[in-house]
Each structure stands twice: as C-alpha cells, then as structure tokens.
Amino acid sequence: MENLECKIMFIFPGQGSQYAGMGSDIHQQYAVARSIYERAGNTLGFDIAALSFHDPENKLDLTRYTQVALLTHSIACLEVFRELTDGRVQADIAAGHSLGEYCALVASGALSFETALRLVQKRGELMSEYGRGKMLALPMDRDTVKSFIDQFYCGIGGCNLPEQTVVGGREEDLQAVADFVSSEHRKRSTMLNTEGAFHTYLMIKAAEAYRPFLNEADMTAPEIQVLANYSGTYHDPDPAKIKAMLFFQLFNPVRWTTCMQTAIEDGVHTIIEFGGGIGKGDSPAERRPNLMGITTRIAKAHNVYIRYLPAINLATIDRATHVGTGVDDNWFYLLLPEAEGSLTPEAEALLKQVETLDLTPLVQIIREPAAANLRSLQKVDPNIKAAQPCLTVVVGAETDAILTYYREDIAERLQELRQHLENSGYHYLSPA
C-alpha cells in the first residue's frame, strides 16, 4: 500500500461490550461525564447511571437497555477525552460496530446526542420485540460460509475478520450449521448470547417498524467521514441516504472487515476506541477494548501497523490523552499467544513486566489464539514451529523498518525501553 496521508479514526463498539459498572469511574471524576449521564436520563426517562453502574434489576444485557447504556458510555468517554485534549486531537474518520455506528454519527456531528439516544432506544426496543433466533460465530471466511449457509435457512450477520463470520437463524437451524461445520470442515463454532438473529432477514420486521422513526429524526451532513456497516464504505453526506443505510444495516451483515480495509487504504494510522469493555473483572480498570483484537488483526492482514489507543475507562482515557498521536517515534507491539482463552505462563510474565515498568501506554498488547500467533510469526520467520510471544518494533512508525524480538530478548528490550524513556524525560509515562 502506498504511504498516504496519516489519519486518525475514532471507533465505537457495539452490543456485547456492556458490563455493570461501566462509566462509574469517569462519572465520579469528571463533570462533563456526569452531564452526559444526566442528559441521557432526561431524554430516556429513567436513571441510566444507576442501570449502568449497578444494574440492580439485571436489565443491562437486555437489548432495549444495552444499546442506550453503551451509547451513553461511549459518548461520555469521548467527551472526557475531548475536554482533556482541549479538542487538539481531531478525527478524520469515525466508525462503529452495529450500534456503534450511531456513536460515530454523534462524533461526526450528524446526530445530536439526544436524537441518537431516542433512535437507539427505539431500535433496541424493536429488535427485542421482533427478535427471533440466535447467532453463531464460525472460524471461516465469508465466501466459504456463503457457499453453504443458505441451505440451512440462515444468513450472514457479520464479517468481523477475514477468517471469522457470524451467522444468524433459528436455533435449531444454527445447530444444524454447527454440526455441518464440525463434520465437513472440522471447525468448531460458538453460539452467541443474543436476543435475536441480528443483521439477518429475521430482523426485517424490526426494520420496517423502525423506519418511520428514522425518517422523522433530525440529521445533518457529517463533519467528518463516517463508515457505514451496510456498505463498508463512507456514508454519503445526504442525511436521507444515511438513514437508508441505517435502515438496511438492521437486516444485513455488519461488514467490519471491509470498513477497516477502507480506513486502512485511506491512510488511517491511529485508532482511538471509546466505550464499553470486555474481559474478566468487576471494575472498569480491569476491562479491555472490545474492537482492538479484531481491528489490529485486520491491519496485520494488510501488512499495516496501526497505533491503537483505548479510551474506555479512567486510566486508558488519561493515557490516550498523554501519549499523543505523532508518527515520528517508534511503535511497540507485544504479541501474546493464548491457549483456551488464557495467556501462556511466558506471556503472563511479559504482560506483568510491561505493567511493572509502566510501559502500558506505549506497548500495544495483542492477545491472539496460539494458532493465529504462529501464523503471524511464520510470516516473519518460516522456521518458527510453535506459538510464542513476540515484540515487534516499528522504527519511526514506518512499516518497512521492523525489528522483532523473541524469548529473553523481549524482557531485555522492554527494560532498555524503560531506561531510555527515563533518560529522555518522557513525562507522560510516569505512574499515575
């Protein structure tokens, strides 16, 4: 890919990244976050802060509540970031996964926060009301899945990675798909916990009921480019055409892989993710960014390195505002293999070292399954036979100047980096 102008993109996660407690840390710390939650409560007619922080009635995982809670958290994170940076960091592009597309439109100025809340509230209610079926994640590319999925009366609901496709359908039909994939392709599928077969034909009734609310919503042309899940390309600035894309998005696949490919080809070099969080742990500080894994893997597949900054809780927002977005320094990527969802002992030790040396703002952690890790390493060195941690350094943020370190060299390089930062007076890496 030719070296185009470097651009910054803001991205926002969708359903599945919610958790009880999200937003509680920034709400306590920043008046601008408290204002967002107050505005949301006034618009929605209920206490969204209590739902998001405590979830006393176990409603947060219900679609009608999930979507408004995530939108509120995402925009609260964005507004805190903007306040801390005094608006110095401006996005050239915005994108969001499913529900997150509405957050992206708010970030672009096309939708007001209140209008987006009302739309998403109705969208979630209708998806819940008309929702039928389930969703299944398959470790296969879209073309392969397309070759057989129709015979099971199921549809493709999302293309999150070149090698991962999400399908939706009735539960009994999805079980038949899982059995077929296991017997014919020797692949293991994963049933997802959703209230319906989102982004498939089983959402057409919800979309039809939603269309009048879309048509009546106030919308203006975006001030920056916004990627559309439905097309994988940029929205047309005409609000009527944006509304049409949001209508079709409800019952067509989320083309996240294509969206990211569009952004990469357009020169995106820094991505900042706002809102939500995944992983174990009860506090916001223990959560990881939802879209980071799949987005960085898409970039790697295109032989492009992207600086990825999460801004999903108090600590990561603070780090993102201090690290900055220049491209004249080196970028560090630590690839850590997982076995059955857990890091290997060697990988755990390196992760701990990064945290102990206070390198978290600078070293981007990429957790990936052992098989994917091995494939990545063999692109660099075909003689590697087993998954293992790898530290990749992009010198001067140029993809044609890459250094790689393995085994004991990683720990040594991390220690050298810490010493170099101290000698150079990099104030933004001092402990909070």
C-alpha positions, 0 to 999 in steps of 0.5 A, spaced: 500 500 500 502 506 498 504 511 504 498 516 504 496 521 508 496 519 516 489 519 519 486 518 525 479 514 526 475 514 532 471 507 533 465 505 537 463 498 539 457 495 539 452 490 543 456 485 547 461 490 550 456 492 556 458 490 563 455 493 570 459 498 572 461 501 566 462 509 566 462 509 574 469 511 574 469 517 569 462 519 572 465 520 579 471 524 576 469 528 571 463 533 570 462 533 563 461 525 564 456 526 569 452 531 564 452 526 559 449 521 564 444 526 566 442 528 559 441 521 557 436 520 563 432 526 561 431 524 554 430 516 556 426 517 562 429 513 567 436 513 571 441 510 566 447 511 571 444 507 576 442 501 570 449 502 568 453 502 574 449 497 578 444 494 574 440 492 580 434 489 576 439 485 571 436 489 565 443 491 562 444 485 557 437 486 555 437 489 548 432 495 549 437 497 555 444 495 552 444 499 546 442 506 550 447 504 556 453 503 551 451 509 547 451 513 553 458 510 555 461 511 549 459 518 548 461 520 555 468 517 554 469 521 548 467 527 551 472 526 557 477 525 552 475 531 548 475 536 554 482 533 556 485 534 549 482 541 549 479 538 542 487 538 539 486 531 537 481 531 531 478 525 527 478 524 520 474 518 520 469 515 525 466 508 525 462 503 529 460 496 530 452 495 529 450 500 534 456 503 534 455 506 528 450 511 531 456 513 536 460 515 530 454 519 527 454 523 534 462 524 533 461 526 526 456 531 528 450 528 524 446 526 530 445 530 536 446 526 542 439 526 544 436 524 537 441 518 537 439 516 544 431 516 542 433 512 535 437 507 539 432 506 544 427 505 539 431 500 535 433 496 541 426 496 543 424 493 536 429 488 535 427 485 542 420 485 540 421 482 533 427 478 535 427 471 533 433 466 533 440 466 535 447 467 532 453 463 531 460 465 530 464 460 525 472 460 524 471 461 516 471 466 511 465 469 508 465 466 501 466 459 504 460 460 509 456 463 503 457 457 499 453 453 504 449 457 509 443 458 505 441 451 505 440 451 512 435 457 512 440 462 515 444 468 513 450 472 514 450 477 520 457 479 520 464 479 517 468 481 523 475 478 520 477 475 514 477 468 517 471 469 522 463 470 520 457 470 524 451 467 522 444 468 524 437 463 524 433 459 528 436 455 533 435 449 531 437 451 524 444 454 527 445 447 530 444 444 524 450 449 521 454 447 527 454 440 526 455 441 518 461 445 520 464 440 525 463 434 520 465 437 513 470 442 515 472 440 522 471 447 525 468 448 531 463 454 532 460 458 538 453 460 539 452 467 541 448 470 547 443 474 543 436 476 543 435 475 536 438 473 529 441 480 528 443 483 521 439 477 518 432 477 514 429 475 521 430 482 523 426 485 517 420 486 521 424 490 526 426 494 520 420 496 517 417 498 524 423 502 525 423 506 519 418 511 520 422 513 526 428 514 522 425 518 517 422 523 522 429 524 526 433 530 525 440 529 521 445 533 518 451 532 513 457 529 517 463 533 519 467 528 518 467 521 514 463 516 517 463 508 515 457 505 514 456 497 516 451 496 510 456 498 505 463 498 508 464 504 505 463 512 507 456 514 508 454 519 503 453 526 506 445 526 504 442 525 511 436 521 507 441 516 504 444 515 511 438 513 514 437 508 508 443 505 510 441 505 517 435 502 515 438 496 511 444 495 516 438 492 521 437 486 516 444 485 513 451 483 515 455 488 519 461 488 514 467 490 519 472 487 515 471 491 509 470 498 513 477 497 516 480 495 509 477 502 507 480 506 513 486 502 512 487 504 504 485 511 506 491 512 510 488 511 517 494 510 522 491 511 529 485 508 532 482 511 538 476 506 541 471 509 546 466 505 550 464 499 553 469 493 555 470 486 555 474 481 559 474 478 566 473 483 572 468 487 576 471 494 575 472 498 569 480 498 570 480 491 569 476 491 562 479 491 555 477 494 548 472 490 545 474 492 537 482 492 538 483 484 537 479 484 531 481 491 528 489 490 529 488 483 526 485 486 520 491 491 519 496 485 520 492 482 514 494 488 510 501 488 512 499 495 516 501 497 523 496 501 526 497 505 533 491 503 537 489 507 543 483 505 548 479 510 551 474 506 555 475 507 562 479 512 567 486 510 566 486 508 558 482 515 557 488 519 561 493 515 557 490 516 550 490 523 552 498 523 554 501 519 549 499 523 543 498 521 536 505 523 532 508 518 527 515 520 528 517 515 534 517 508 534 511 503 535 511 497 540 507 491 539 507 485 544 504 479 541 501 474 546 499 467 544 493 464 548 491 457 549 483 456 551 482 463 552 488 464 557 495 467 556 501 462 556 505 462 563 511 466 558 506 471 556 503 472 563 510 474 565 511 479 559 504 482 560 506 483 568 513 486 566 510 491 561 505 493 567 511 493 572 515 498 568 509 502 566 510 501 559 502 500 558 501 506 554 506 505 549 506 497 548 500 495 544 498 488 547 495 483 542 492 477 545 491 472 539 489 464 539 496 460 539 494 458 532 493 465 529 500 467 533 504 462 529 501 464 523 503 471 524 510 469 526 511 464 520 510 470 516 516 473 519 520 467 520 518 460 516 522 456 521 518 458 527 514 451 529 510 453 535 506 459 538 510 464 542 510 471 544 513 476 540 515 484 540 515 487 534 518 494 533 516 499 528 522 504 527 519 511 526 512 508 525 514 506 518 512 499 516 518 497 512 523 498 518 521 492 523 525 489 528 522 483 532 524 480 538 523 473 541 524 469 548 529 473 553 530 478 548 523 481 549 524 482 557 531 485 555 528 490 550 522 492 554 527 494 560 532 498 555 525 501 553 524 503 560 531 506 561 531 510 555 524 513 556 527 515 563 533 518 560 529 522 555 524 525 560 518 522 557 513 525 562 507 522 560 509 515 562 510 516 569 505 512 574 499 515 575 
